[in-house]
């Protein structure tokens, strides 16, 4: 749109206002839409119990979801690529949110945002006009005051208005009336702009916000792949987890010493890392020598950076998992739950409801 300096009187003022709103409407639309992901992420945290705590709380809900689905491939993704799985889980629930009440919540937030920015603009019109009303001013002075008033609430570059800044405002009261009358129709256009935007574009940004809120260290135990529970990504000190898993869940098998040489067997390791550290069993090193499991740090590498506390207990969840997906594990890793890797009979008595109840306590 061009602005003709030669316009005079009411026509000039109306053209000025029309040009100004032509610039303001997209700026308001962009500002409101850019703030929407943060508002929606906050509501999702409040709406979904999985997202209203720390990552340990999120992991509990993920384990519940996995048990309810009973999908072995999803378990494998969770065990071997936890960061990727967590982000997919968050994204899936964002889509569930928008397919339900999320759409109406967004409209509510949009209305609140529109009312807020409307009040800010109306205040800017009145205050800027009050300052220049008693003197003959060019549009430049009014625009400076108007933009200064908006700068904390709206991304609106003053340089976009240089083509109208030299216009004289002879009837300041009429100018204020024209600006104010144009406010409601302009807000309707902003609302239409925002409602026409794709929610799909918002999903990755919301996912990123929630992931950052729930992030932490992603280092995995070198023996069972459990994720470090420290909430600081690049934390100082050792990595650790509250509960280790039976090493069979990631396909680990026993080695056996035959004629003074170690050989891999087809028998799964059903022990947890913490129970092995509490035992007198040996850990095979890459060079063929062995050390006691309790001295695992001597293996170097990632092992040296983990603190594994001796503990013979095991969560019922992973006992149930091993029993329920026994054939899947055997097929995937080509090992068997036999010999030293035989599953205790007591594990088979644990039901899915037992592990769900244990997680929900």
Protein Blocks (a to p, Z undefined) as FASTA:
>chain_A
ZZdfkbgcjllmmmmmmmmmmmmmmmmmmmmmmmmmmmmmmmmmmmmmklmmcfklmmmm
mmmmmmmnopaklmmmmmmmmmlmmmmmmmmmmmmmmmmmmmmmmmmmmmmmmmmmmmmm
mmmmmmmmmmmmmpccdfklmmmmmmmmmmmmoccdfklmmmmmmpccfblmlmmmmmmm
mmmmmmmmmmmmmmmpcfklmmmmmmmmmmmmmgccfbdcfklopacfbfbfbaghjddd
fbdcdfklnopacdddeehiacddfbdcfbdfklmmmmccdcddfkopacdfklmmmngp
jllmpccdddfbdcfklmmmmmmmmmmmmmmnopacehjllccfklmmpcfklmmmmmmZ
Z
